[in-house]
Amino acid sequence: MVQTVAIVGLWKECSTMQASRSLRETPSNLCSVSSIHINPTNENLARNLLDTMVSELQKVSSCMSYPVKCKLSEYAVVLKKTFDQQPLELVNIMTCLLVQENQLFQELRQTLASVVPTVSLPVQPVLATSNERIKQEDENVLQQLTLVNDLIKTIPMYRSAIQQMNEVPDQEQQQLPPCYQSPHLLQQASSPLPEYTKREEHINQQKSTWDDHRTKRNYSILEAVRSLEQVQGLVLNMIQDWKRRLQLSGNGAYFEDNLGSLQEWCDKLAGMNCQIQQELGLISTCEDIASDQISGVPDKLSSLLNNLVRSAFLVEKQPPQVLKTQSKFSSTVRFLLGVKLNAPTKPPVVKAIIITEQQARVMRQHGNIHSENTGEIMNNTSLLEFSNATKTTSASFRNMSLKKIKRSDRRGTESVTEEKFAVLFSSELSIIGSEMKCHVQATSLPIVVIVHGSQDNNATATILWDNAFSEIDRLPFHIPDRVSWPQMCETLNMKFMAEVQSTQGLCKEHFVFLAQKIFDEQRYSMEDFTNRMVSWSQFNKENLPGRTFTFWQWFDGVMELTKKHLKDYWNNGLILGFVSKQYANRLLNQRVNGTFLLRFSDSEIGGITIAWIDDSEKGGRQVFNVQPFTTKDLTIRSLGDRVRDIERLLYLYPSRPKDEEFKKYYTKEVKGKDGYLHAGVKTTVDGEQTQVVAQHMVTSPVPQSCVVRATPEMPGWPQVPCNPSNINYDKGDATITSSISLPPNMMPTMSQDEDFPNAIQCHLINPYGTFNDMEVNFGDDQEFVRGVENIPVPSEVELNALLNMNTVDMPLVNSTEF
C-alpha cells in the first residue's frame, strides 16, 4: 500500500516529463495508458517512465533536508527494485488509479450540472465556527511543538556520543608501544606493526563515525531552530488574530478569549529556545560553533526570543475607545511569558502615556516616538505582577484619567471626532535563562478623545468604521475610505444585535431600505446594491438628502430607542422596523382594514411610527401614519399601551390579532386610592375624538369622554362658556375658568337659541396635540373631579394653520385620563 501511494505521488510529480507526456490522450488531461500493457513493444516506453520517475526522485531528494532526503532515496530504490523487471506492471497500476479518478471526476461534473442555482451570487463555503478554528489551530501547534521537542532531544544524545568518541583515540594511542606513540619514532621504524595498522584503521573508522554524529547533531540543531521558527510564526499569527477579534468585539462580534492556550504555547516556545541555547553552550570546541553549518544559530535564537517576548506583551483589557477627558477609566496589560519573567526582587513597572496617530506610525517604523507630550494621564503606572490564583502576569490600571489632550493639526475637513489617539504601555523585561533585556511596548486600539457628551455619536462612528474595516498588520491607523455595501451590512447588523442585545438580526428587506437611504436610490433588489461602494462621507459626514442628520446619526438613534424601549418587541418579531413608508403602504394595501405595522421613522432620529390601513374620509381606503413616538413619548407611556389605546388597530401585519400579540405588554389598570379616581395617560389620534368645534374636523365614530381646554382671556377674543352649569367646582383639586377665549374664525355654527355647551356637547378638540390636553370624566352626580393648571395657549396663527391641515399623518394626543 505504501509503495502504491508513493508511486501515485511520483507519477503525478513526473507528469511533465517527456515519457508521461507521450501517454496523455484525453482532453481532460487524464492519462489513459490502458493500451500500453497489451502490446509488449511498448515496454521500452514504460521503462522510460520508470527511469524518469526514479531520476526525478533522486533529483528532488538532493534539495531536501536530511530525513526527507533519506526517505525519498529509499522510495527511489524500492520503486526501481519493484518494477525494474516488469515495468508494464507499473503502467497497469497507474491505469487503474487514473480510471477511478476519471470516474469520480465525471460523477462530480454531472452532479454540479444538475444543480440549478437559486441566487446570482456565488455560494460561499460554510466556515467553521470560531471555537472550531481555534481548536484546530491549537492542535496544529501542539503537534508541531511535539516534533520540535523530539528534535531537541536528539541534540544531547549526539553531543554525548561525540564526547565519548573524543576520548577513545587518546586511550588507544596510550596502549601502543612507545616507539609508535611518537611520530618521530614511527618514521624511523622499518615497517608498521600489524597491531598498529589495525588500531589505525579502527581509529579512522571511529573518526568517520564521529564526523557522522557531528553532522547529524548539527542537522538536529538546524532543523530544531527551523521548526521552532515555523511554529513560533503560527503562534504569533494567533496572537495577531486574537487582537483582531478583540477589536471586532468592540462592534459586537462574538469573541472567544484563548489567551490561556496562547500563554501555554509562548511558555513552551521560550523554554525550547533556551534549551537549544544551552546545548550550544555545551559544545566544547570553538570549531563547532564557528562551523559554517551552525555559526548563525545563536543570533537566530536570540532574535526569535526577543520577538517572542515583545509579542507576548499585550493589552488584555482595552481602555474605552471613546474617551472623555476628566473621566476615570481602566485597562489591563498582560505578559504571556510571566512564568519565565526574571524579577527576583521587584516587579517591573509598566507606564502608560497617550500618543497621536503620527507618533504611533513613527513608533511602528523606528521603534520609538518623539518626546513631545501629547496629553497627561493621571495614575499612569502599575506593577507587572504574577497572580497565583489565575496563573497570569498582568498590570492593572484601575483609576486612570486623561487630564488634558493636545490635538494635532487636522487634515482638510477632518473634525475632532475623527482624530485618533492610542494609549502606549511600556516596560523593561528580562527572561530566565537569557541575559537579554527587552524594552516592550503595547499599543491600545484607536481612541477618540471627546470633551462633551454631544460628541459621543460621531466619535462612535469613527471607532465603528476603524474596528470594522482595518487590516491586522496596518500602518497606524490607516483605514479605507470606501468599503463594499455587503461589508457595511455585516457591520450594521453586528452592531445592531450587540447594542440591542438581540439574537434577531436584520433581514434582506432591511438592507434594501438602508441602501435606498444611504445611496438615495429607489431600487428594490439587494442584488442592485451588492457591488456598490459606500464611503465614509456617506456614512457620517454628509447629511442625508432633505435631512439635517447623517446616516449613522439616524441609525444610532434607532438603536438607542430599541435598546431602551423596544427590545422585547423587536425580539418577538412585532416590529417590522427598517422599511420605507412606500413599502409599508404596499404591504398594508393587501390586507384588511385595521391591519397595522410598526416601522422606524424615516424622517426623525430615534422614532417609531404606527401605520395602518382603514377607510378614507373621501372614499376608498387609505394608509394612516401616526406621528413617531420618541424616547420621551415611550417613557411616558409604553408602546404596548399605546397600541391598545388606538382602537382602530386590529391586526398586526400580516393578520395577527392585536391583543394576542401585545397583551403581555399591556399595563394593568390601577384603581384609585382614598376615594380618588386614578389618573393616567391615554393615547388618541385625530379622528378618534367625538364631535369637533371647527367645521374642518370630522365626527369620530368612537364615543369619547369630554375634553376641555382651560385658557386665559385673550384681548379681542370672545369669551365662550364651555362648562355645564351643574358642575360643582368646589370639590375639585384645581380650579378652571368657566369660559375660554376663542378667535372669531373658530366660533362654531349654531342657532341663536342654542348655547355653546349644547353645540359642542362638552367636546372641544385640541388640534395641535401637545402633552397638555386634558380629558375630564364626570361622575353620576356631574361633579368635577380633577383638572390641570398652567396650560399654555398657541397663537392664533398656529390655530389657523393647524385647523386647515389636511394630511394623512395623524398627530398623536397624550390625554390625561381620570
N, C-alpha and C positions, 0 to 999 in steps of 0.2 A: 504493500500500500504506500509506504514511504517512497519507494522507487517510482511508483506511478505518479504521485503528486510532484515529485521532483522533475519528472520527465515533462509533465504538462507545463510547469513553470518555465523549464528550459526551452521547450519548443516555442512558447509564446515569446520568450526573450529573443530567440533566434529567427523569428518570423520575417525579419527584414533581410535576412541573409539570402544569397542567390539561390541556394538549394530550396529553401522554403518558398521563395517567390515562384519558382517553377511549378510548385504544387497548387497554387491558387487558381481556382476556376470559377467560383460562384460570384455573382455581383455583390453579395453581402460581405465579401472579403472573408468568408469562412472557407477554410481549405477542405476540398473533397479529394481525398487521395485513395479512395477505395479500389481504384484500378491498378495501383502500383504492385500490390502483393500478388495479383493474378498473373502478371507477366514477369517471369524470373529475370528477364533482361533489364528490368528497372531496379535490380538490386544495387547497381552502382549509384543510382540516384539516391536510394535510401541510405547507402553508406556515406555519401556526401553529406546528407542531412545529419547523420550521427556524428561524423567528424566535425562538422561545423558547430554542433551543439557542445561537444567536448571542448573545442577550441575556444568558444565564447566563454564557457565556464572558467577555463584557466585564465583567460584574459581578464575577466571581471574579478576573479579572486586575487589577482596581483595588486588590485587597488583597494582591497578591503582590509579591515582590521584583522588582527591575528586569529581570533576564534572563528570569525566568518570565513577567513581565507582557508582555514583547515577544513571546515565543513564543505565549502564549495569544491575544494580539491578532492575530498572524499567522494562527493557526488559525481564528479567527473570520472573518477576511477570506476565507481560502481556502474555508471552508465556505459562506459566503454566495455567493461568486462561482461555486462549482461547481454548487450546486443551486438557485440563485435562479430560473432559467428552467424547471427541471424538478424540482420538489420531490417528485413521486411517485417519482423515482429513488432519493431518499434512503430512502423507505419500503421500496422493493424491497431495498435493501442491508440495511436493518435486519431485514427479514423473513427473508432467507437466514441471517443470523447467528443470529437467535433460533431458527429451526428447527433449526439444527445444535446449538445449546446445549440445546434441549429433548430432542433425540435422545440426546445424551451423558448428560443427567440421567436419562432413563428407563433407559438401559443400566446406569448406576450403581445405580439403585434396584433393578433386577432382580438384579444381582449380589449386592448386600447381602442381598436377601430370600432368596437361595438358600443363604446361608451359615448353617450351624447352629452356634451357639456351643457350645464344649466345656466351658467353665467359666462360673461365675456371675459372676466378677469381670470388669470391663471390660478389654479388651485395650489395653495401653499401647503407644504408638508406639515403634519402635526408635530409640533415641537414638544420635547419633554418638558415637564414642569421644572421649576427652579430647583426643587428638592432633588429630583431625579438627576438633573445635570450636575449638581454639586456632589451628589453621592458618587456618580461616575468619575468625576474629577478626583475625588478623594481616593477611590480605588486605584485609579491610574497612578497617582502619586505614590501610594503605598507600594505598589508593585515595583515601580522604578527605584524607590528608596531601598527596597529589599535587594535588588540587583546591585546597586552601588555598595551596599553593606557587604555583600558576598565578595565583590572585587577587593574591597578594603581588607577583608580577612586574609586574602592570599598574599598581601604585601609582607606581613611579618613572617609568614611561612617561608617565602623565598629569602627574606633577609636572614633568617636563622640558618637556612641551608647554606647560603653563601658564606656566612661567618664560620660555620663548621669546616667548610671546604678550604677556607683560607688558612686554617691551622694544619691541614693534612700535609702539604708539601714540606713544611718546616720539620714535621715529625719524621717523615720518611727520609729527608735529607740527613738527619742526625743518625739514622740507622745504617747508613752506608759506611764502608771502610774509610779511614782517614784520608787515604790517597784520592778518594773520589769526592770528598767533601769540599776540596779546594779546586777551583777552576784551573789554577796553575799546575797542581799535581796531576790533574786529569789530562792536561795537554801532554805531560811527559809520559804518560802510560802508553805502552805499545799498542794495546787494544782494550776496549771496554770489556769488563766482565759481564757475563750473561745476566747476573743479578742486577747490575746497574742498568743494563738495557731494558730489562723487564720493568724495573721501577720507573725508568724514564717514560716508557710507554704508558704506564699506569698514571703517572703524573700528568702527562699530556691529555689522557682521557679525562682525568679529573678536571683539568683546566677547561676542556671543551664543555663538560657538564656545568662548570662554574659560569662560563660565558652564557650558556643557555639559560641558567637560572637568573642571571643578571638581566638578560634580555626580557625574560618573562616578568621579572619584578618591575622593570621599567615600564613594560607594557601595561601591567596591572595598575601602576600609578597613573599613567597617562589615560587609560580607559576609565579609571575611577574618577579622575578630575573631569574628563569629558562628560561622563554620565551625571556627575554632580552638577555641572553647569547646566545640563539639559533639564534635569528635574527642578533645579532652582528657578530656571526660567518659567517653568509651569507654575510653581508656587507664587512667584512674583506676579504673573499674569492673573492668578486667582485673587491676589490682594488688590490689583487694579480693578478687577471685576467686582470685588466687594465694595470698593469705593464708588464705582459707577452705580451699583444697585442701591447703595445708601443714598446717593444723590437723587435717583429716580423715586425713592420712597418719599422724598420731600414733596413730590407731586401726587403721592398717593399710591405708588406701585407697591406690590407685596415685597417684603424684604425678609430674606432668610439670612439670619446672622450666623455665619460659620467661622467666626474668629477663633473659636475653640480649636477646630481642626487645623486652621492656618497656623495657630501658635504651636501646635504639635509638630507640624511639618517644618516650621522655621527652626525649632529646637533641634530636630534631627539633622537638618542640613548644617547647622552650626557645629554640632557635635562631630559629624563626619568630616567636615572641613578641618577641624582641629586634630582629628585622628591622623589624617594624611600629613598634616604639617609635622606632627610628632614623629611619624615614620621617616619623613625626610631628614629630621634632626638626628635620627639614629643611624643613618648611612655614614659609615666611618670615613671613607676616603674622599678627598676633595675631587678626585677624578669623576666619581659617580655623580656628584652634584653638578659638576661643570660639564658633564657629557651633553652632547647635542640633544639627546632624547628628552631629558627632564630638566634642562637648565632653566626653562621658563616657568616651571611648575610653582615654585614658591611665590613668585609675583602674581601668578594667576590665582592662587588660593587666597592671597591677601585681598586681591581685587574682588573676588566673589564674596568673601566675608564682609568686606566693607559695604558692598552693595546690599547684602542681606540685612545688615544692621540698620542702614538708612531706610530701607523699605519696611522694616519691622516697627518703625516709629510712626504712628498714625493717629488721626483724630477719631476716636470712637464715638463720642457724643458731640455732634456739631453745635456750635453756637447758633442762635436764631438767624436765619438768612435775611430777615427784615429786622434790623436792629435800630431801636430808638435810643438816642442819646439820653444820658442820665438815668437809664433804666438798668436794673440788675439782670445779669444773665449768667449762665453756667456752661461749662464744657468739660470734656474729659479726654485726656491723651493716654494712649496705651502703647506699651512696648512689648512686642510678641516674643522677645528673647529675654524676658525678665529673669528666668531661671539661671541664665548664664551671665547676668549682669554683675560686673565686678565692682561692688560698692561695699567694702568691708566695714567702713567707719560711718559714713554719712551718705544718705540717699542723694542722687543727683537732683539739681534744681532745674525745673522747666520754667521758661519765661515766655510770656505771650505779649505780642505787640500787634498793632494793626498796620497793614500795608495797603498801598494802592495797587491798581491793576498793572501799572507800569513797573512798579517795584517787584511785583510777582513775576513779571516777564524777565526782568534783569536777573532775579534770583534763579529762575529756571535755566537761563543761559550761562550764567557765570558763577552760580553757587552762593552769591552774597548779594546784599542790597545796599543802596545808598544809605548813609547815616541820617538823611533828612527825616525829621519827625513828622509823621502823618497825623497822629492822634495820640491821645493819652488814655490808657486803660488803667483803672484802679484795681488793686488786688490782683495783679497780673503774674504772680509767681506761685509755684506749688512744688512739692516734693514728689519725685517718682518713686513710689513705694510698692513693695510686694505685699499682697493680701493672702494670708493663709486660707481664708475662707473660700475665696473664689479662685485661688491659684493664678492670679493675674497681677501684672505690674502696671500701675497706672498713676497718673497725676490728675487730681480733680480740682477744677476751678469752680467754686460754688458762688462766689459773690463778686464777680467781675462787673465793672460798669464803665461804659465809654463816656468819659468826661467831656471830651471835645474832639472835633474832627477837622482836619484841614483838607478842603476839597481842591482837586487839581483843575486845570483849565479844561473845560468840556469841549468836545468836538461838535462843530456845527450846531444842530438843533437839539443836541442831547440835553436832557433835563437831569436834575439832581437825582431823580428816582431811577435813572438808567446808569448812574455811576456805580461801579462795583469796587468793593474792598475785600480784604480777607484778613483773618487772624492768623498770624505766624507763630507757631510754638517751636522752641529750640532748646537744645541742651547738649552737654558733653558726656558721652558714654564710652565705656570700655567693656570688653568681654573676657570672661575667664578663659585662660588657655591661649590668649593672644595679647601681645604687647601693644596692639594698635588701639588708639583712642580716636573715636569718631565724633565729629560735630554733626548732630542730627537735626533735621528740620521737618516740620509737618505743617501744611497749609490747609486751612479750613475751606469749605465750599464758599463760593462767592457770597458776599454780603452787601446789601443795600442799606445805607445809613439814612435814617429819617429823623426829623426833629419834631414832627407833628403827626397826629393820627390821620389827618386828611391825606397824607402821602402814602398811606399803607396800601391802598388799592393799586396804584401804579407801580409801587415797589414790588408788590407781589407778582404783577405781570412780568416784570423783568426777571425775577427769580424763576418763575414758571417756565419762561422761554429758555433760560440758561440750563435749568435742570433737564428739560426735555430734549434739547437738541444739541448739547455739547458733546464733543468726542472725548474718549477716555484719555488719550495722550495729547491733548491740545496745548497750544500756547495760551497761557492765561490771558484773559478769559474769553477767548475767541469763540464766537457763535455765528452760525449762518444767518444772513438777513432774510432769507426766504426758505420756506420748507414746504413739502408737499401737503396737500389737503388731507390725505389719509393719515399722515403723521399728526396733523393738528387734531383730527377727530379722535385719534387714540389718546392724545394728551388731554383733551377736554373731557372725554369720558372718564379717564382715570382720575382727574381732579374732581369731577363732579361726584363720583362714587365715594371718594375719600372724604370730601367735605361734608356730604350729606350722611355719610356712614351707612351706605346702602349697598346691597348686592344687585339692585335693579339699575342697570346702566342705560345709556342712550341707545336708541334703535336707528334704523336706516332713515326713517322719515324725519327723525330729529336732526340728523346730519344734513339732510337735504335742506331743511329750513334754515339751519345755521349757515350753510353755504350760500343760500339765497341772501341772507342778511349780510354776510361779510363781503361777498362779491357784488352785491346789488344786482343780481341777475335772477330772473324768474324762470329758472329751469326746474324740472320736476323729476329728474332721474339722478341717482347718485353717480352713475357712470359719467354723467356730463361734467362732474367736478373731480373725477379721480386723478386726472393728470394736471390739475390746476395747482399753482403755487400760491401760497399766502405769505405776505411779507409782514415784518414787524410793524410797519406803519399801519397796515390794515388791521392789525391785531390790537394795537393800543397807542397809536399816535394820532391817527386821523379819525375824526368823528364820523359816525355812520351817516349816510345821506339823510338829510332832513332832521337829524337829531343833534342833541347837544352833548352826546357822550360817545365813547368808543365802544367797540365790540366787546372788549374784555370787561369794561365797567358795567355794561349791561349784563353779561354772563355772570359776573361775580355777584351782582345784585340778586340774580335769580338763585344762585347757590345759597346766599345768606338767608333769603326768605324761606327757601326749602328747608335749610338746616334748622332754623328757629321754629318754624310753624307748620311745615308741610311734610315732614319726613315720613310719618306713618301713612299719610295719604299717598305719597309717591311710592313707597314700598309695596303698598297693597294695590297698586295699579289703578288708582282712582283719578290720577292726573294725567291727561294726555301730554301736557307740557309744551314742548318746543314745536309748535305748529303755528302757521300763519293764520290770520283771520280768514283769508280766502279759502285755505284748506279746511278750516273748521266749518265754514259755510257749506262747502261741498259735501262734507260728511253729514252735517245735520239736515240738509235738504233731502236726504234719502231716508229720513226717519220720521216717526210720528210726532205730532205736536207734544211739547213738554219734554222732549229729549234735550239733554244739555251735556256739555263737556267743560272741563277746566283746562285752561291753557295759560301760559305765562304771557304777560303783557309784552307786546312788541314795541310799544311807544314809551314805556315808563320803566325806570330802573327798579327792580325788586317789586314787581306787581303780578298778581294773578287775577284773571278775569273769568267770569262765567258767561258762556254763550249758549243760548237755547233757541229752539225753533217753535214758532207759535203763529197764530193768525194775525194778519196785519190789519190796522185800522182802515186801510184803503182797499181791503180785499186781498185775497191770496194769502200767502204765508211769507214770513219774514224771520230772519235770524237776528236776535237781540243780544247785545253785549253789555254787561254790567261794568260800570266804572271799576277799574282794577283795585283790588284790595292790596294794601301795603302792609308792612310790618306793624305800623301804627294801628291800622284797622283790625288786624288779626290779633293784636294784643288786647284790644277792647272786646272783641267777640270772635270766637274761633271760626274756622272755615266750615266745619260741620254744622254749627248752629246757624250760620248764615245761609247755608244751603237749605236747612229746614225752614228758615224764616220765609224764603221766597216760594210761595205756594204754587207758582206756575211751573216749577221744576218737578218733573215727574219721573223721568227715566235717565239714568246715567248712560251715556253712549257706550255701546250701541242700543241696549234695551234692558238694562238692569234697573229694577225698581229702586228709587232713591232711598227709601227708608231701609231697605235690606242692606245697602252698601254703606250708608252713613250713620245708621242707628247707633253704633258703638261710639261715635264721636259726638253725639248729642249730649249737651249738659242737662243734668236732671233739674227739674223745676224745684225752686226753693220757696217754701211758704214763709210769709211774713211772721215776725215775732212781736210780742207785746201789743197785739191788736193792730199793728200796721200791716198794710199790704206790701208785698215785695216789689221793689223797683228794679227793673232790668233794662237791657238794651235789646232792641229788635231791629232787624234789617228789612227795609222795604225799598222798592224801586218805583219810579214813576209809572202810573197806571195801576198800581196795586192799592192806591188810596181810593176812597169812595168819591163823593161829589167834589167838584172843584169850584173855585171862585171865578176865575177868569174864563172867558169863552175859548181860549186856546187849549184848555185842558179837557180831557175826556173823562167820562164817568167810569170808575172802576167797577168791574163785576163782583169784586170781593168786598164784603162789608168789613169796615174797619172802625176802630174807636175814634172818637173825635180828636182832631189835632188843633191845638190853639197856639198861636204865637203871641207873646206879650211884647208890645213895642211902646216906646215913649212917644209923646206927642211930637209931631213934625210940623213946622211952620208951613202953612199953605195947604196942608193935607186935611181933609175932613175927618172928624172923629166918628168912628162907626162902632156901635155896641156889638159885642161878639159873645156875650155870655148869657145864658138863660137867667132869668130874673129870680128863679127859685134856688139858685146855688148859694149855699151858706159858706162864706169865706172865712168865718171866724174859726172854723175847725181845721183850717189848712196850716201846713208848716211854713208856707210862704205866701205872700200876697201878690196878686197881679191886678193890673187895672182892668176895669170892666169894658174898656173900649180900646181900639187900636187905630193908628193912623195909616191910611192908605192913600196912594197917589190917585188922582182922578181917573186915570185910564184903567185902574184895577177895580173900579166900582162895578159890581155885578148888575146885570139887567133884571129888574123886578118891578112889580106893580106898586102903585102908591100905597095900597093898603097892606103891603107885605113888609114885615120888618126884616132886618138883616139876619137875625139868628135863624128865622124860618127859611130864608132864602138859601143859606149855606148849610142848613141842617147841622149846625155846630161843626162843620168841617172846613178848615182853612189849610190849604196845602202849601207848604213852603217849596217853591220850585228850584231852589238852588242848593239843596241838600247839604247843609252844614251839620256839625255834630250837635247843634243847639235846638234841633226840632224837638218838640215835646208832645207826647201822646198822653192825653188825660182821660182816665176812666172815672165814671161816676157810679156810685152805689145805687141801691134801690131808693134811698132817700134823697138822691140827687145832691149829696153833699160833696163839695170839692175835697179831695184827699191830699194831693201833693202838687207842688208846682216847682218852677225853676226861676232863678233870678239872673239879672245882668246878661240878657241875651242881646248880642249885637244885631244891628239892623243894616242890611245892604242899602246902597244908594238907589235912587230912582232909575239911574242908568242901568245898574245891574239888574234891577227888577224887570225893566222893559226888555233887556237883552235876553234874559233867561226865559221870560214868558213867551217870546217869539221864536224860541228854538224849536226845530222840528228834526230830531235826529234819532237814529236807531239806537245809539249808545244810551244806556239807561243810567242816569245818576242814582247812586245809592243814597238812602237816607237812614241814618242811625237814630231811630226813635227811642226815647226813654219810655219804657212800659211800666205801668204801675199795677 
